[in-house]
């Protein structure tokens, strides 16, 4: 029994010695391409490979009023490299020595407009070897800021809530937007009635333009006014809507182009009638001049005959005395002959005076009712005044035969009508 125990002990001792010799046997060192970091046992450096960032996140999402601290790592010893950023948003920084990204999303950045929500900021990042200028890497990542606080965007027209406009005028104003958390992307223009020829607003900054026609307001509308409501409905990408309403009061107004056309037509009618009267006056005046010349001839002949008879009666010759007694009777007999052959045309004289007075009156009315400025708002009154006076003159001269044909120009008629002889002949005589 003791022999068996002794043999087992010797066998186990021999086996233990052989195993110990195998462990302590010398080994050959095989070079390894990896080296362990001194500080971080989880990071492995690869000096023989190309430079790269091993934990770059291509996309960061950051809430407002929060902080970001993220350390980037490379596959080389970071003590020999320099970190840098390009085109970074305000507030984003990186530690040049260890590549730690840091950012404090302060709300003041967004309130001042230096940063915006839901906008993709592309940031360029690079690592440069301090010893070898050729060894570097440039890449990029994106960062987006968001907020759970929703500030509504509003539609803001550049006018007050109510606009008053007259027919024929044009209204135009811009529709702007007050940007909140989500900007307004589309604007829909919705009037409460059919508006012809208006400019729609499709986006922020567009202009609304509309010109109501002259027949837009009807006679049956109360106070001759019509109210138009125009709604501008803005929507964001998430279909959040805001509506701004503009109230347009359209008043009945004078159709000035049509009124001016009517005024011009009435003015032409008056001017044409004045020319006809001037030509009629010229014909009457010529007849009166001819009649006056014949009557003057009769008067001079009668006077000379009577005077000759008086002279002959004082002669010593009996025959001449007899002739002198006859001649005064002959001169006296020429008076009824004159009245019978060349009567005094009192009617023509009165008609000529009346026509001249009517011409003067119409010319004064034309000057007194001339349009003033680009738009004379008394054009309706002036047109009505010209119509009434023209009609009154035509009725007053209804018995006077108006010469419709005219062989003289307007300049010739005006020269004759305004000549000193005519003015002297027909001027007003006072006792």
Helices and strands as residue ranges (DSSP letters): H 2-23, E 35-36, E 44-45, E 59-63, E 67-71, G 78-80, E 81-86, E 93-94, E 100-104, H 107-111, E 121-129, E 136-146, E 154-157, E 162-166, E 170-178, E 186-191, E 207-211, G 222-224, E 225-235, E 241-251, H 256-312, H 318-341, H 346-368, H 379-396, H 410-417, H 420-426
